[in-house]
């Protein structure tokens, strides 16, 4: 009987430990994507007159110096804040939501420098359907939506 209890406890402990280690926070996901994009894990990197920092911000060494202070995690927070304030409060009554995918972060350069995330719309508790992109200006933090809403 003691063996059965011991092995039951051991199996439950191992399963819960594995589940907790597999789940990643949004910040961890963005940090991994930034490493894939060539940003350093700590310190900074200088290449082609550009200084890249671990948070995803960068500075271009030109005259005048151009600073793009909005990092990846900060862009995700700004995008979610914008969606919550502008759309999700209204959609909550109908049991819908709009969210961005942290693992879809990418650099987008067209008429400026932006962080771009895929936007999903659907019922609460579901992943939702792709509905366009949320773009965050890396210099100012201004949020734009391209797709269903603009």
Secondary structure, DSSP 8 states (H G I E B T S, - for coil): -HHHHHHHHHHHHHHHHHHHHH---HHHHHHHHHHHTT--SSSEEEETTEEEETTS-EEE-SSS-EEE---HHHHHHHHHHHHIIIIIHHHGGGTEEEEE-GGG-EEEESSSEEEEEEEEEEETTS--EEEEEEEEETTT--EEEEETT-
